[in-house]
Amino acid sequence: MKIVILGAGVIGCYLGAALNAGGLAPTLIARPRVIADIKQAGGLTISDYQERQWQVGIPDMSASNESLADADLVLLTVKCLAVEESAKLLQQYCKAGTIVLCLQNGLGSDAIIKRLCPTLKIVRGIVGFNVALLGDGHFHRGMEGDIYHEPNPTITTALTSAFAAIDMTLLSVKNYEAIAWAKLQLNLNNAINALSNLPLKTELEHRGYRRILSAAMTELLVVTKANHLALPKLTHLPASWLPKVMKVPDWVYRKLSARMQEIDSQARSSMWDDLHLGRLTEVEYLNGAVVKAASKLAIDTPVNTALCTLIHQVEQHRRHEGLSAADIEKAIKKEKKKIEQKKGR
Ligand SMILES: NC(=O)c1ccc[n+]([C@@H]2O[C@H](COP(=O)([O-])OP(=O)(O)OC[C@H]3O[C@@H](n4cnc5c(N)ncnc54)[C@H](OP(=O)(O)O)[C@@H]3O)[C@@H](O)[C@H]2O)c1
């Protein structure tokens, strides 16, 4: 089975190294700068929040798309904004029937790839943990969490035991849609984290930021309830409890957080990476996906709308990251006023 990872950045290199550690030899299609960095470092190193580390040498890497032609399974690990361009490459190079496991965060990018790749078998997947590049070819997984995918026996057979070699769990799930929304509920914090300019753990230890997250999560839960979707538990607490838990005092939260999801002090959201590097973010596929789904149901989403607006303002250099909770609350109040004014008309 020929496995190719298209768009090996943070997630692609981590998964590529994990598969190598598990005895497989995927080809990583990456940008020349990524290949040069890994060669310069003498190979890939991955580590996790439990302080385990694996070194796997230099993987099979290329900046060319030719290896897609022999692929049986492609792991697509580009960001949502690069999915359209990647989909065109996949359709151009891959043989009919090639399985593409799409590992983008948020909702909506799979629709693009399904439209542009009619001869390929598209399977949706979710990486349920954060990874950060520490430099020198070293990728660090900052929290616990599993990888989920829509049922596909080829993927299960090809990847499960390789990932298990580094204690990573791949789960084939029938209720994928509900899991995607449950993961989105957690990812609503990416925008708040990026705006705060703080590590995830530090940001979440501030009640002010958590209250905003609680309100953003509540908007999502109103939408999923209206769509009759029961969200599964992805942390140690049920999805429906999370908004309430976010509002508890800081000292209670610190006690509870260890039981929810282990996060180490280095972890940040990938949206923070994007803002930090001056790139456009995936916010429209995250908080924006809640806004879109809610608008179809005539549900108001001032919190997620304000978070999208603030992120776009930072992307366009009209605002700096490093916002306090009070700054974000101010933008939410403005959004609520707009909604009231519209309704009053
Ligand atoms: N990082 C995390 O902790 C994490 C956790 C869970 C899920 N995710 C999700 O996983 C996805 C990938 O995230 P990431 O953090 O791994 O992003 P990333 O580090 O930016 O990796 C994507 C890589 O793909 C490259 N790329 C784009 N188009 C390409 C092409 N046609 N050929 C070769 N390379 C190409 C990008 O290069 P350019 O930048 O030059 O375009 C970049 O190096 C996102 O949807 C993200 O939300 C991330």
The ligand as a Gaussian input file, in Angstrom:
#p B3LYP/6-31G(d) Opt

LIG

0 1
 N       -1.376000      22.156000      13.905000
 C       -2.252000      21.574000      14.717000
 O       -2.028000      21.452000      15.927000
 C       -3.520000      20.985000      14.178000
 C       -4.278000      20.112000      14.999000
 C       -5.418000      19.520000      14.489000
 C       -5.827000      19.813000      13.189000
 N       -5.088000      20.695000      12.456000
 C       -5.571000      20.982000      11.106000
 O       -4.744000      20.300000      10.180000
 C       -4.646000      21.060000       8.969000
 C       -3.161000      21.306000       8.679000
 O       -2.650000      22.128000       9.721000
 P       -1.089000      22.354000       9.947000
 O       -0.968000      23.055000      11.241000
 O       -0.352000      21.088000       9.722000
 O       -0.779000      23.373000       8.747000
 P        0.644000      23.739000       8.131000
 O        1.708000      23.577000       9.140000
 O        0.492000      25.059000       7.456000
 O        0.880000      22.591000       7.053000
 C        0.339000      22.585000       5.773000
 C        1.521000      22.569000       4.829000
 O        1.064000      22.243000       3.536000
 C        1.817000      23.037000       2.625000
 N        1.128000      23.015000       1.348000
 C       -0.009000      23.641000       0.963000
 N       -0.299000      23.303000      -0.304000
 C        0.666000      22.457000      -0.719000
 C        0.928000      21.783000      -1.930000
 N        0.111000      21.906000      -2.978000
 N        2.036000      21.005000      -2.026000
 C        2.872000      20.874000      -0.980000
 N        2.679000      21.483000       0.199000
 C        1.589000      22.258000       0.320000
 C        1.867000      24.379000       3.303000
 O        2.822000      25.229000       2.711000
 P        2.482000      26.810000       2.541000
 O        2.300000      27.327000       3.932000
 O        3.680000      27.337000       1.829000
 O        1.229000      26.890000       1.740000
 C        2.250000      23.924000       4.707000
 O        3.633000      23.700000       4.783000
 C       -5.428000      22.345000       9.232000
 O       -6.730000      22.254000       8.745000
 C       -5.456000      22.461000      10.739000
 O       -6.540000      23.201000      11.252000
 C       -3.944000      21.272000      12.893000

